[in-house]
Amino acid sequence: MGRLFTLDALRGVAVMAILLANLPGFALPDPAYSNPLAWGGSGAADLTAWALTEIFVNGRMRGLFSLLFGASTLLILERAEEKGQNGASLHLRRMAVLFLFGMVHRTFIWSGDILAHYALVGVVALGFVGLSARRLLAAAIAMAGLSMAMGWLECMGLSSAAARDTPQAVSLWQLYQNAFGAPGVARLMPEITAMRGSWGDATAFRWAHEGNPLLDLIQIGPDTLSAMLLGMAALKSGFLTGDWSTLAYRRCAGIGIGLSVAAYGAMTVAIIASGFEVRTVVLVELFLNVPFRLIGTIGYAALLLLVLRPGRWWTDRIAAAGRMAFTNYLGTSIIMTLIFYGHGLSQFARWDRAQLYWLVLPVWALMLLWSKPWLDRFGQGPLERVWRLAARGKTT
């Protein structure tokens, strides 16, 4: 089986659209990602930018990435076995190299890395590849249920700490305030100072405050694994290869996007009505949005499969960006940190949230302009080539 245009095109959209979700993570203190009152302005434009991103983007683009990662994993295993190679061994080598890339990324470039986490979850996903599409779908639903159960336990723990009547309760409450609330300028200044400082200052801060990837595997691994297994099921069922009927894709798009946008819209209204109170933010982020993230991911994938057809100049450009998604993802981190961190223009925490989105179109244009000419000349993205060489010992 050769390259699948559908997967490349979907991956191209994902690597472009995920910038919409990641911009606050590049430019603003960490809690501002989930809570706009933490930093980044509270004017109408800033809250509108947060709400639109929350309703239409957040979770679903990461879900699309995870779904495609699962599908690509299955595809690479099948190709290896068709050539008489040990697919499992190749996969584990690829995950080991990806983990190293991710650790370098999260330590020396940007703390929002997802690659190291994907590598660890990818190892777990290997155990599911022999299942049928139906069983993969059932496993994906089970993993989403486990993610919700774990999120619910966190919500209950936070609620029990709300009284702050013991030192342990005070500590737990403050922990969630620091991550999902508006902890105040004094608590955010160490991060702001470090990111505006030298590259060494930023690296030291990340090293001291970045979570353990093994702990991330426990905390958010089931959620990521659910999307990867859904991607495997979608590939085996023919959904991702464009084999379903136009009517089926239209139904998936209408139902999936409709339910997801309505649910995220309701959750956004609830957060605003609560005054961005930390318990409501945590309830939405860790529990309520889990099923609608998966539903919306499938809905967006179905819509894109309807409109992304080969042979059009713009879809070919998007597919090229997708073939170089690894390079474009890390390249985006380098560009954004050069704008916002102290070893570049030192703009961290200086822009309002709404202003950040002026950067989207130039970065998208860069991805679309350079990816296809590079592939036409070299056949692979630069980091894709390095990854392949390190995992396989060859580039072809």
Salt bridges, closest charged atoms under 4 A:
ASP8 OD1 - ARG3 NH2 2.56
ASP8 OD1 - ARG11 NH1 3.20
ASP113 OD1 - HIS105 ND1 2.76
GLU210 OE2 - ARG106 NH2 3.10
ASP216 OD2 - ARG106 NH2 3.92
ASP223 OD2 - ARG62 NH1 3.51
ASP223 OD1 - ARG293 NH2 2.73
GLU277 OE2 - ARG279 NE 2.76
ASP376 OD2 - LYS372 NZ 3.22
